[in-house]
């Protein structure tokens, strides 16, 4: 690894000092990208209090880290745990990757504000999937509920502009009127004043997709006025119109002086492969012009989202129940099927069913649309529409639409951060369902196995920087993302020769290997590769923690 020993930079230690934890003789990758060095790390309470020789200091616990990397805890820049953390506060799939902080509320969806359609659909979804009801309507209420649940990792959250529209019952494909804009602005400002870290848009998901650029600018500016100047966007197109969609996001940043986060940056569809070279060059030009823009990326060639994205925009109008009801009409479904087939005909083998809600369709999980169609005795497009109708649109799917060259290009971009685009999971219990994308369990270990150890796309130190300090800087996390004295003791200790993802598309509910210890706010949540049961995470609110 090219590590070096750093000489002690402190006077002789006080023998009376008491530490809670000493990590002995680990290879320290401090998050800055600087070369690793070998020394001890001492932790007291929730802070790193010493980087250097701790042999003469008393400690309640010592862990031998020889041959292991000690890094800042990984920051999942793009997660979707949100209210699922109330169901699974142990956050098993995340902490066992070494993730100590998640950024939620992405792609235009967030746990608050809830009113109108947003409250009804959130209640229906949570009752059906987890037998729970939302006890909150705003971010303050959600954050207090999450604090009471005591999550194992830290969590901060964006305001989803699609959720804001739903809270106003603005679910039709028309611009917000003046009164709706005023109310949307108030919801965004209040959410940010209550601690939300910025806003997110999901511009392929109704009703957020109905926003025009001026609406996005107006509401991003409201976030800035509320103290949270960050705009994260699932772009309006990741395929044929990718470059125009990037331009729109950068325009929002330039017009509002908000920082811009381009979510899970990619080029979807064979005819669009290679466009990421153009988009990254455009981002660099914007940065030179003063727009603070970065990207996040996951290290896989397949994406995952709701199957209903195959439907034309004008079909996805109204509630899930209303859309499914219209599709249940054979004549209407035939017209829609003809349009969908124009786009996806010949590509149905590239789409896998990840999860469904009902037992009757569970046998289709893990199968391609082609295989589902064969079992149903239908055409692929008819099989897909039948699933959407029977599941009231709540069908998760995996889309194999990207290429490895593009993944490498985006991951190697100097202003890239890493996000799993996944929610917390566990291999047993209520979240151990379906065939989810393996990124839920393997994103961060895969970076170090495949792109550091196997292909050497990134150095160890640079990979750590992308997974830690770069994300912390983007979010403005106070004293997190680096190993530094006085900073929070969010730490991951892993074996650089063993760290690996084990989750696959066929068998996704598998924890990674080689993550040895994980500390969150100084507390060991993973020790010797196994969760300890400690839940020492915190809700990180804008204005208080970032």
Rosetta blueprint (number, residue, H / E / L):
1 X L
2 X L
3 X L
4 X E
5 X E
6 X L
7 X L
8 X L
9 X L
10 X L
11 X L
12 X L
13 X L
14 X L
15 X L
16 X L
17 X L
18 X E
19 X E
20 X L
21 X E
22 X E
23 X E
24 X E
25 X E
26 X E
27 X E
28 X E
29 X E
30 X L
31 X L
32 X L
33 X L
34 X L
35 X L
36 X L
37 X E
38 X E
39 X E
40 X E
41 X E
42 X E
43 X E
44 X E
45 X L
46 X L
47 X E
48 X E
49 X E
50 X E
51 X E
52 X L
53 X L
54 X L
55 X L
56 X L
57 X L
58 X E
59 X E
60 X L
61 X L
62 X E
63 X E
64 X E
65 X L
66 X L
67 X L
68 X L
69 X E
70 X E
71 X E
72 X E
73 X L
74 X E
75 X E
76 X E
77 X L
78 X L
79 X L
80 X L
81 X L
82 X L
83 X L
84 X H
85 X H
86 X H
87 X H
88 X L
89 X L
90 X L
91 X L
92 X H
93 X H
94 X H
95 X H
96 X L
97 X L
98 X L
99 X E
100 X E
101 X E
102 X E
103 X E
104 X E
105 X L
106 X L
107 X L
108 X L
109 X L
110 X L
111 X L
112 X L
113 X L
114 X L
115 X L
116 X H
117 X H
118 X H
119 X H
120 X H
121 X H
122 X H
123 X H
124 X H
125 X H
126 X H
127 X H
128 X H
129 X H
130 X H
131 X L
132 X L
133 X L
134 X L
135 X L
136 X L
137 X L
138 X L
139 X H
140 X H
141 X H
142 X H
143 X H
144 X H
145 X H
146 X H
147 X H
148 X H
149 X H
150 X L
151 X L
152 X L
153 X L
154 X E
155 X E
156 X E
157 X E
158 X L
159 X E
160 X E
161 X H
162 X H
163 X H
164 X H
165 X H
166 X H
167 X H
168 X L
169 X L
170 X L
171 X L
172 X L
173 X L
174 X L
175 X L
176 X L
177 X L
178 X H
179 X H
180 X H
181 X H
182 X H
183 X H
184 X H
185 X H
186 X H
187 X H
188 X H
189 X H
190 X H
191 X H
192 X H
193 X H
194 X L
195 X L
196 X L
197 X L
198 X L
199 X E
200 X E
201 X E
202 X E
203 X L
204 X L
205 X L
206 X L
207 X L
208 X H
209 X H
210 X H
211 X L
212 X L
213 X H
214 X H
215 X H
216 X H
217 X H
218 X H
219 X H
220 X H
221 X H
222 X H
223 X H
224 X H
225 X H
226 X L
227 X L
228 X L
229 X L
230 X E
231 X E
232 X E
233 X E
234 X E
235 X L
236 X L
237 X L
238 X L
239 X L
240 X L
241 X L
242 X H
243 X H
244 X H
245 X H
246 X H
247 X H
248 X H
249 X H
250 X H
251 X H
252 X H
253 X H
254 X H
255 X H
256 X H
257 X L
258 X L
259 X E
260 X E
261 X E
262 X E
263 X L
264 X L
265 X L
266 X L
267 X L
268 X L
269 X L
270 X H
271 X H
272 X H
273 X L
274 X L
275 X H
276 X H
277 X H
278 X H
279 X H
280 X H
281 X H
282 X H
283 X H
284 X H
285 X H
286 X H
287 X H
288 X H
289 X L
290 X L
291 X L
292 X L
293 X E
294 X E
295 X E
296 X E
297 X E
298 X L
299 X L
300 X L
301 X L
302 X E
303 X E
304 X E
305 X E
306 X E
307 X H
308 X H
309 X H
310 X H
311 X L
312 X L
313 X L
314 X L
315 X L
316 X L
317 X L
318 X L
319 X L
320 X H
321 X H
322 X H
323 X H
324 X H
325 X H
326 X H
327 X H
328 X L
329 X L
330 X H
331 X H
332 X H
333 X H
334 X H
335 X H
336 X H
337 X H
338 X H
339 X H
340 X H
341 X H
342 X H
343 X H
344 X H
345 X L
346 X L
347 X L
348 X H
349 X H
350 X H
351 X E
352 X E
353 X E
354 X E
355 X E
356 X L
357 X L
358 X L
359 X H
360 X H
361 X H
362 X H
363 X H
364 X H
365 X L
366 X L
367 X L
368 X E
369 X H
370 X H
371 X H
372 X H
373 X H
374 X H
375 X H
376 X H
377 X L
378 X L
379 X L
380 X H
381 X H
382 X H
383 X H
384 X H
385 X H
386 X H
387 X H
388 X H
389 X H
390 X H
391 X L
392 X L
393 X L
394 X L
395 X L
396 X E
397 X E
398 X E
399 X E
400 X E
401 X L
402 X L
403 X L
404 X H
405 X H
406 X H
407 X H
408 X H
409 X H
410 X H
411 X H
412 X L
413 X L
414 X L
415 X L
416 X E
417 X E
418 X E
419 X L
420 X L
421 X L
422 X L
423 X L
424 X L
425 X L
426 X L
427 X L
428 X L
429 X L
430 X L
431 X L
432 X L
433 X L
434 X L
435 X L
436 X L
437 X L
438 X L
439 X H
440 X H
441 X H
442 X H
443 X H
444 X H
445 X H
446 X H
447 X H
448 X H
449 X H
450 X H
451 X H
452 X H
453 X H
454 X H
455 X L
456 X L
457 X L
458 X L
459 X L
460 X H
461 X H
462 X H
463 X H
464 X H
465 X H
466 X H
467 X H
468 X L
469 X H
470 X H
471 X H
472 X H
473 X H
474 X H
475 X H
476 X L
477 X L
478 X L
479 X L
480 X L
481 X L
482 X L
483 X L
484 X L
485 X L
486 X L
487 X L
488 X E
489 X L
490 X L
491 X E
492 X E
493 X E
494 X E
495 X L
496 X L
497 X L
498 X L
499 X L
500 X E
501 X L
502 X L
503 X L
504 X L
505 X L
506 X L
507 X L
508 X L
509 X L
510 X L
511 X L
512 X L
513 X E
514 X L
515 X E
516 X E
517 X E
518 X E
519 X E
520 X E
521 X L
522 X L
523 X E
524 X E
525 X E
526 X E
527 X E
528 X L
529 X L
530 X E
531 X E
532 X L
533 X L
534 X L
535 X L
536 X L
537 X L
538 X L
539 X E
540 X L
541 X L
542 X L
543 X L
544 X L
545 X L
546 X L
